[in-house]
Amino acid sequence: MDSPRKTSLLLHRPHLHDLPAIPPLPGGYVLRSFTGADDLADLSTTLSEAFNDPWPPERVRTELTEAPDVKAVYVVAWQGKPVATASSRYLPERFPHSGYVHWVGTHSLHARKGLSAALMAQVLQDFVERGYKDAVLETEDFRLPALRLYLKTGFLPVYEVRGEDHRKRWSAIFKALL
């Protein structure tokens, strides 16, 4: 029997050169910053659906929009309402000089339209503007569409994380992606 997973997967983009351009979005979608109270309920719905986990407004505030380590929250809006999100985070104690890509998610009704790719490009540009040297993110094995995007965006697997060897996990992911 497999032992329970103790740590998330870690990916690292070793530099912030040659960043992807923000791709054009389909008609009706707009990439913008989170605007506060007007976006809160819709962001709550989007995160809950994207991660299959309850994200009541209070959790959105404490873990995302008002968290001191979150520097910017970006959304893609449809008809004025957030349907996808990604954020810029800074954790200097764990990742000095690195931007941390945080909570990238898209509501399933708006998936596979390039929204996350636009958000990723925006967050990486945010890191450049903040003077970070590189980028990191953490995710889970089952998030295959997200992993495909991260790899395509220049992130590389980190095979040892907090003393855990992730080579077998990455091998299984690469098989699934192929």
C-alpha positions in Angstrom: 0.0 0.0 0.0 1.3 3.5 -0.9 2.2 5.7 2.0 0.2 9.0 2.2 1.7 11.9 0.4 3.2 14.4 2.8 4.1 17.2 0.6 2.8 18.9 -2.5 4.7 18.8 -5.8 7.0 21.8 -6.2 7.8 23.4 -9.6 10.5 26.0 -10.2 10.9 28.5 -13.1 14.6 29.3 -12.7 14.4 32.7 -14.4 11.9 35.3 -15.5 13.3 35.9 -19.0 11.5 35.0 -22.2 8.1 35.1 -20.5 5.0 34.1 -22.5 3.0 37.0 -23.7 -0.5 37.4 -22.2 -2.6 35.6 -24.9 -5.8 37.2 -26.1 -8.9 36.0 -24.4 -12.1 34.8 -26.1 -14.7 37.4 -26.6 -16.4 38.6 -23.5 -13.6 37.7 -21.1 -11.5 40.3 -19.3 -8.3 39.9 -17.4 -8.1 42.3 -14.4 -7.2 42.7 -10.8 -9.6 41.5 -8.0 -11.7 44.5 -7.1 -12.8 43.7 -3.6 -16.3 43.3 -2.1 -18.0 43.3 -5.5 -15.9 40.2 -6.6 -15.9 38.3 -3.3 -19.0 36.1 -3.8 -18.1 35.2 -7.4 -14.5 34.5 -6.5 -15.7 32.3 -3.6 -17.9 30.3 -6.1 -15.1 30.0 -8.6 -12.5 28.7 -6.1 -15.0 26.3 -4.5 -15.8 24.8 -7.9 -12.3 24.8 -9.3 -10.8 23.1 -6.3 -13.8 21.0 -5.3 -13.5 22.3 -1.8 -15.6 24.9 0.1 -14.3 28.4 -0.2 -16.7 30.6 1.7 -16.1 34.3 1.5 -14.3 34.4 4.9 -11.8 31.8 3.7 -11.3 33.8 0.5 -10.5 36.9 2.6 -8.2 35.2 5.1 -6.3 32.9 2.8 -6.2 35.0 -0.4 -7.5 38.6 -0.7 -6.4 39.9 2.7 -3.5 37.5 3.4 -0.4 39.6 4.1 1.8 37.4 1.8 -0.5 37.7 -1.2 0.7 40.6 -3.2 -1.9 40.7 -6.0 -5.0 38.7 -7.0 -5.9 38.6 -10.7 -9.2 37.3 -12.2 -10.6 36.7 -15.6 -14.2 37.9 -15.5 -17.1 36.9 -17.7 -20.0 39.3 -17.7 -18.3 41.2 -14.9 -18.0 38.1 -12.6 -14.7 36.3 -11.8 -14.6 32.8 -13.4 -10.8 32.2 -13.1 -8.1 33.4 -10.8 -4.4 33.3 -10.0 -2.4 35.3 -7.5 1.1 36.6 -6.7 2.5 35.6 -3.4 5.8 36.2 -1.6 7.2 33.8 0.9 10.7 35.0 1.6 11.4 32.6 4.5 10.9 29.6 2.1 11.7 31.0 -1.3 13.9 34.2 -1.0 13.7 36.4 -4.1 11.1 34.1 -5.7 7.6 34.9 -6.7 5.1 32.2 -5.7 2.2 31.4 -8.0 -0.8 30.9 -5.8 -4.3 29.4 -6.2 -4.6 29.1 -10.0 -8.1 28.0 -10.8 -10.9 28.2 -13.4 -14.6 27.4 -13.0 -15.3 24.3 -15.0 -17.9 26.0 -17.1 -15.1 28.2 -18.4 -12.3 25.7 -18.7 -10.1 25.0 -21.7 -10.5 28.6 -23.0 -6.9 29.7 -22.3 -7.9 31.7 -19.2 -5.3 30.1 -16.9 -2.6 30.7 -19.5 -3.4 34.4 -19.5 -3.5 34.5 -15.7 -0.1 32.7 -15.5 1.5 35.1 -17.9 0.0 38.0 -15.9 1.4 36.6 -12.6 4.8 36.1 -14.1 4.8 39.7 -15.4 3.8 40.7 -11.8 6.9 38.9 -10.5 9.2 40.8 -12.9 7.7 44.1 -11.8 8.3 43.2 -8.2 12.0 42.4 -8.9 11.8 38.7 -8.2 14.5 36.5 -9.7 12.5 33.4 -10.4 9.2 31.7 -9.6 7.9 28.7 -7.7 4.5 27.0 -7.2 3.1 24.0 -5.5 0.3 21.7 -6.7 -1.0 18.2 -6.5 -0.5 15.2 -8.7 -4.1 14.9 -10.0 -4.2 18.5 -11.4 -3.0 17.3 -14.8 -4.3 20.2 -16.9 -2.6 22.6 -14.5 0.6 20.6 -14.6 0.6 20.7 -18.4 0.2 24.5 -18.3 3.0 24.9 -15.7 5.4 22.8 -17.7 4.5 24.7 -20.9 5.1 28.0 -19.1 8.7 27.1 -18.2 8.3 25.5 -14.8 10.5 22.5 -14.0 9.8 19.7 -11.6 11.7 19.7 -8.3 12.4 16.1 -7.5 13.3 16.3 -3.8 11.0 18.4 -1.6 11.5 18.6 2.1 13.4 15.3 2.2 10.8 13.5 0.1 11.8 12.0 -3.3 9.1 12.9 -5.9 10.7 11.0 -8.9 8.1 8.3 -8.9 5.3 10.8 -8.7 6.7 12.8 -11.6 7.2 9.7 -13.6 3.5 8.8 -13.2 2.5 12.4 -14.1 4.7 12.4 -17.3 3.1 9.0 -18.4 -0.4 10.4 -17.8 0.4 13.6 -19.7 1.7 11.6 -22.7 
